[in-house]
Amino acid sequence: MDSQSSRSFPHEIWWLVAQELASRRDFGGLFLCARLGKSMAQLALPELYAIHDQSPAINADILDIETSVCLWRSIIASSLGKTLFPYCCWIKALRLGNLYSQLEDLARDNPKLKARFFSPPLDSLQIRRGRGRALDLEAIIVEVANMVTDCIRTSADQQDKRMAGFFDSLAPNSLESFTIRSMNDLGSETFKSLCEHSESLKSLGLFSLERTALQSLNQLQRCLSLESLKLESAWGARRYPWQTECKDVFEEVKQWLQKCTHLQELVLNVIPASTTILAEVLRSPDIRLVGLNIKTPDLDKEFCASLPKQQKQLQYLAVKIPDEELLEASDERHVMLANAIACCHELRELETNELFTYEEVENICDSLPLLEHIDLNGDLIDDVFLGPMMRLSKLKSLTIYGPSVFSPDVLLDFIDHFGADPNGEHEGLQIYVTSQNYDRKFTPEQEARIATALFEQFRGRFDINYRQDPDELHESDFSD
């Protein structure tokens, strides 16, 4: 991969690549991307520094202490504005105890590396105890914390004001759509300026929102012409208790959304207390959503009870639960959500990773005859689950995410059933099985028969992926 290839794709693609590398903790891959050029560095370095505390480079017991000291120098120097990029503004966790122990080692065992660490622009950090020559490590750590904190606050204020200045430079009510996906420090100033476009703004997407943004979200309450609103919190804000710490703001946000009577699409991705917000918003008689997408660890009775209030017009519904919460589900949550979904009789598309049982899938399929697209999960999905889905006369896409043990002959019967239905509308039918058990692996001939049947009858497509062979997984433990 060279700089020429990096220019052949839009920046949005490389941003997604950087995010994927970060999710895989591929520090080497992110570093290589950053070396392609300044524009690529602007995408890769924020992701790299955001996970720096999980890198071997930050742990002197794993990697040479020199590497870790260089990393600390870059973070601290950036807080003084002495680096090309503001590295310290991208970090999510700063382990000052780690720095303390490394400075302790430097002072005792490595005078050359100590001299390099305290060389300009960090020479002012050589704080000593009284008139002695010994470093005052506690005072140094406090000073580093203050420097980094001040830089982050200043940078956040500047970014917020710069973004606000951009909106202020536009003619009032000329902005129709705005989306920001990358890490940001939006806040009160930006939101106030967006309100100058309250009559024209139809689509708003605010992703990676930090706590300061949530604390100022009520500043958007003049934006009442929105048809599409997408909100996502940053990682560090996903557990922020703003419903108690910023109670007035939280209440005003709920009131604002209830007044957005033109709203058709609402996305709340790990926004803290989002189900509490929706429990009231969905009950509003003036809210008529066509699409709702929510990812939350806090599915509760109030949300599930409010969902049927949108039954007359809701056509798209996505309910996702973070993986770490998924396996802690109770049977009560399964039943509540399935019953709520079953009341939304106009649904065309359903996406959920809830671990539904056969009975819950049957309830959903019997209640939603208009379903065209369905994504399902479960503890173990077998041939029996296909029975209720045979009743979906408009089905065009089926994706099975959970571990499955389908039989090829039953899948063929499933397809032939739709083909024999004179009233069926299945043109382009696609079936995706993402995690078939390896011990139920289809032969190439069986896969080909299913794919051919789908294509010949519906111009459709079949894809199947298998869970890793346990023997191969065991062998990989001994590979280099």
Sequence and secondary structure as in RCSB ss.txt:
>XXXX:A:sequence
MDSQSSRSFPHEIWWLVAQELASRRDFGGLFLCARLGKSMAQLALPELYAIHDQSPAINADILDIETSVCLWRSI
IASSLGKTLFPYCCWIKALRLGNLYSQLEDLARDNPKLKARFFSPPLDSLQIRRGRGRALDLEAIIVEVANMVTD
CIRTSADQQDKRMAGFFDSLAPNSLESFTIRSMNDLGSETFKSLCEHSESLKSLGLFSLERTALQSLNQLQRCLS
LESLKLESAWGARRYPWQTECKDVFEEVKQWLQKCTHLQELVLNVIPASTTILAEVLRSPDIRLVGLNIKTPDLD
KEFCASLPKQQKQLQYLAVKIPDEELLEASDERHVMLANAIACCHELRELETNELFTYEEVENICDSLPLLEHID
LNGDLIDDVFLGPMMRLSKLKSLTIYGPSVFSPDVLLDFIDHFGADPNGEHEGLQIYVTSQNYDRKFTPEQEARI
ATALFEQFRGRFDINYRQDPDELHESDFSD
>XXXX:A:secstr
  HHHHTSS HHHHHHHHHHHHHTT HHHHHHHHTT HHHHHHHHHHHHHTGGGSGGG TTTS HHHHHHHHHHH
HHHHTT SSS GGGT S   HHHHHHHHHHHHHH HHHHHHHTSTTSGGG  BSTTSSSB HHHHHHHHHHHHHH
HHHHHHHHHHHHHHHHHHHS TT   EEEE S     HHHHHHHGGGTTT  EEEEEEE HHHHTTGGGGTT   
 SEEEEEE GGGTT  HHHHTHHHHHHHHHHHHH TT  EEEEES TTHHHHHHHHTT TT   SEEEEE S   
HHHHHHGGGGTTT  EEEEE  HHHHTT  HHHHHHHHHHHHT TT SEEEEEEE  HHHHHHHHHH TT  EEE
EE SSB GGGHHHHTT TT  EEEE S B   HHHHHHHHHHHHH TT   TT EEEEEEE GGG   HHHHHHH
HHHHHHHHS EEEEEE   HHHHHHHTT  
